[in-house]
Amino acid sequence: MNDKLISSVLEAGIVGAGGAGFPTHVKLGAQAGTVIINGAECEPLLRVDQQLMEREAAGLLTALDLIVESSGAARGVVALKEHYHGAAAALSRELPKHPKLSLHLLGGFYPAGDEQVIVYEVTGKIVPEGGIPLNVGVIVVNVETALNILAAYEDGTPVTDKYLTVTGAVRSPKSVRVPLGITVREAVELAGGATVSDYVVVNGGPMMGVTVSPKSWVTKTTKGLIVLPLEHSLLTSLKKPLDKSIRDASIACMQCSLCTEVCPRHLLGHRIEPHKMMRIAAYGSVCDEKQSPMNAYLCCGCRLCEYACVMGLQPWKFNASIKNILMRSGVKNSLHLAPERCDSFREYKRYPVGKLIRQLGLSQYDRPAPMKYGDHSFIEVTLPLRQGAGAPSEPVVKVNDQVTRGGLIARAPQGKLGTNLHASISGTVKAVTEIFVTIHTENQL
């Protein structure tokens, strides 16, 4: 174990650059047999990771070597889509310098970037139900996270910026690097602004993202901002009330099982069968002694079931509601089966991304979003104290303090899961609350 690496990552405030934002120093403290860089970027329209892999191939492989050495792994693998030709070529040129590392080319299916899916694709191992990759000796790290690890280890550089794709109904889709804490509206303006007057922004990909206010802030887990017209069908789906979704399930579900046939966790052998969970809406029971509401815990929320359903139903939303009820009642997941094999026809049931983009009504927005490295000036940032999984950071600054970009403004709480937080611009602290710290500068940097 590389103590310097772990301490550098802890001090730098690094979390997973997408998803739940799990503190990276905790992940790096484990031992594993394989380390995977997740370069699948399987959410439609997002372009950040594939461009970072192409532009920063040498640094990415150096970072992977560091993690492999620290974790005692036998090998490291960069897993990316086979059609990311530029990234694959750049990485292949650097690979001879890294004998323990290799590439794994994935097909163009969704959700190739799901941690459990990518572990199976690369290693052939199935993560147990409700488990994590480490259960089968694997560590998975995001592309941007790996580059942040290298910067922290080599130079002590903390996380102050975020790479993200800004796309959809904008004039000039771009992938950009911006300071943490700018508003979503400011990020959208970097892509030329919205091309429609009434729009909604989806934070994350179109499948697992959530709608956010233009006044909300960019955080360490922001990966993409997708601008969509107010009447877009994707927004209709996301905003559909739960009670209507349940009512539709009770009336229209014909038990065809197409949702189960494409469910990525079911295809790995997990006991999640969305079509049986839908029976609860109509019958108050799953009508199967081997299934119970507990099986909803095994849903990863990828939303693929909705687009396989000929009736447009939402098993994922139904599963999420059941999970919330169970968690509020203090009922924990008790399903931890370790499947011995996946579905025999899994290879032929993987869902093509191109088909999904058409179904989502996003074909017109499936455009390049070239990376722009230019520095942008912002007068004010607001940094939420919770930037990932765990407890919020505790401020170490007060109003009217002068801070410098990269300086510590909040520390991970002692003895709790959390991460440090650093100033993303230089200036004066204008607000400190239980939720955020705001920094303002009179002069644009």
C-alpha positions, 0 to 999 in steps of 0.5 A, spaced: 500 500 500 502 506 498 501 511 504 503 517 500 498 516 494 492 515 499 494 521 503 495 525 497 488 523 495 485 524 501 488 531 502 486 533 495 479 531 496 478 526 490 471 523 489 469 519 484 468 524 478 461 521 476 455 517 480 455 517 487 462 520 488 465 515 493 471 518 497 477 515 493 482 515 498 477 509 501 477 505 495 485 506 494 486 503 501 484 496 499 487 490 496 485 487 489 487 483 483 485 487 477 484 495 477 479 497 471 479 504 469 472 505 467 472 509 460 466 506 457 462 513 458 456 509 456 451 515 457 448 517 450 451 524 448 457 525 453 464 526 450 468 528 456 472 521 458 473 519 451 476 526 449 480 525 456 483 518 454 485 521 447 489 527 450 491 525 457 493 518 455 500 518 458 498 521 464 492 516 465 496 510 464 501 513 469 495 513 474 493 506 473 500 504 474 500 507 481 493 504 483 495 497 481 502 498 485 498 501 491 493 495 491 498 490 489 494 488 483 497 483 478 494 488 472 490 494 470 486 495 464 483 501 461 476 499 458 473 503 453 468 503 447 471 500 441 468 506 437 473 511 441 478 510 435 482 516 437 482 514 445 484 507 443 490 509 438 493 514 443 493 509 449 495 503 444 501 508 443 503 509 450 502 501 452 509 499 451 511 503 457 506 499 462 507 492 461 502 490 467 497 494 463 492 493 457 486 495 453 479 492 453 475 494 448 467 494 449 461 494 444 457 499 443 451 497 448 448 500 454 450 500 460 457 498 459 459 503 464 455 500 470 461 498 475 458 490 475 457 490 468 464 492 466 467 488 471 464 482 468 466 484 461 473 485 463 474 479 468 468 474 467 467 475 474 460 476 477 459 481 483 454 478 488 447 481 489 448 488 492 455 487 492 461 492 489 467 490 485 472 489 491 468 483 492 471 479 486 478 483 487 477 488 482 477 496 483 474 500 478 476 508 477 473 513 473 478 516 467 477 523 470 478 521 477 485 517 475 487 523 472 486 527 479 489 522 483 496 523 479 495 530 480 495 530 487 500 524 488 505 528 483 504 535 485 499 535 491 494 539 486 487 539 489 480 538 486 478 545 484 475 544 477 471 539 473 470 536 466 463 536 463 460 535 457 455 541 455 450 539 450 443 538 447 439 544 445 445 549 445 448 553 440 455 549 440 456 543 444 462 543 448 466 539 453 469 544 458 473 544 464 470 549 469 471 551 476 467 547 481 461 552 484 459 555 478 452 555 476 449 551 471 446 557 467 454 559 466 456 552 464 450 552 459 453 559 456 460 556 455 456 552 449 453 558 446 447 558 450 440 554 449 437 555 442 430 554 445 427 559 450 423 554 455 428 549 457 430 544 462 437 541 464 439 534 465 445 533 470 448 527 468 446 522 462 439 522 459 438 515 462 440 516 469 441 523 470 436 528 474 433 535 472 436 541 475 435 548 476 439 553 472 441 556 478 444 550 481 452 549 482 457 544 478 460 539 483 465 534 483 460 529 480 457 533 475 459 529 468 454 532 463 449 538 462 444 536 457 439 542 455 432 539 452 426 543 450 421 543 455 416 539 451 421 533 450 419 526 451 425 525 456 422 530 461 415 527 460 418 521 462 422 523 468 417 528 471 411 523 470 408 522 477 409 516 481 402 515 483 401 515 475 406 510 474 404 505 479 396 506 476 399 505 469 403 499 471 396 496 474 392 497 468 397 496 462 402 491 464 401 485 460 407 481 463 411 480 457 417 480 460 421 484 455 423 489 461 427 483 465 430 480 458 434 487 457 435 488 465 443 488 465 443 486 473 438 480 471 443 478 465 448 477 470 444 472 474 442 477 479 435 475 482 431 482 479 425 480 474 422 487 473 416 484 470 414 480 476 415 486 481 410 490 476 405 485 479 405 488 486 401 494 482 395 490 480 395 484 485 399 486 491 404 480 490 409 478 486 406 471 485 412 468 486 415 465 492 422 466 490 421 473 489 419 479 494 419 486 494 426 485 497 428 484 490 427 491 488 434 493 492 437 489 486 435 494 481 441 499 479 436 504 476 439 504 469 432 505 466 433 501 460 426 497 462 422 503 460 425 503 453 424 495 452 417 496 454 412 496 449 407 500 453 412 505 456 411 503 463 417 505 468 419 499 472 425 502 474 421 508 478 416 502 481 423 499 484 425 505 486 419 507 490 419 500 493 426 501 495 425 507 499 419 504 503 424 499 505 429 503 507 425 508 511 422 502 514 429 500 516 429 494 512 436 492 509 437 488 503 438 481 505 440 479 498 447 477 497 447 471 492 453 470 488 451 467 481 455 462 478 453 464 471 450 469 467 444 469 462 446 464 456 444 469 451 446 475 455 451 477 449 445 477 444 441 481 449 445 487 450 442 494 448 445 498 442 446 505 444 444 507 437 437 504 438 437 507 445 438 514 442 433 514 437 428 511 442 430 517 447 428 522 441 436 525 442 438 523 435 438 531 433 443 532 439 448 526 438 453 531 435 461 532 437 462 536 443 469 538 442 474 539 448 476 546 450 481 547 455 481 555 455 481 558 462 474 561 463 473 567 468 468 567 473 466 572 479 463 568 484 462 560 486 458 557 491 461 550 493 456 545 497 459 542 503 457 535 501 460 533 494 459 526 494 458 520 498 458 521 506 458 526 511 458 534 509 465 537 509 466 542 515 468 549 514 475 552 516 474 559 513 469 564 515 466 570 512 471 576 509 476 571 509 481 571 503 482 565 500 487 562 494 485 558 489 486 551 491 486 553 499 482 548 504 476 551 505 472 545 509 475 539 511 472 532 512 469 530 519 474 527 523 472 519 524 467 520 518 466 518 511 467 525 507 472 529 503 476 535 503 474 541 499 478 547 496 477 554 493 476 553 486 477 561 485 481 566 489 477 571 492 473 573 499 469 568 503 462 572 502 457 566 505 458 560 510 452 556 511 451 549 513 450 547 506 455 551 502 461 556 502 461 562 497 467 565 494 467 572 490 472 576 487 472 583 484 477 582 479 476 576 474 482 571 474 
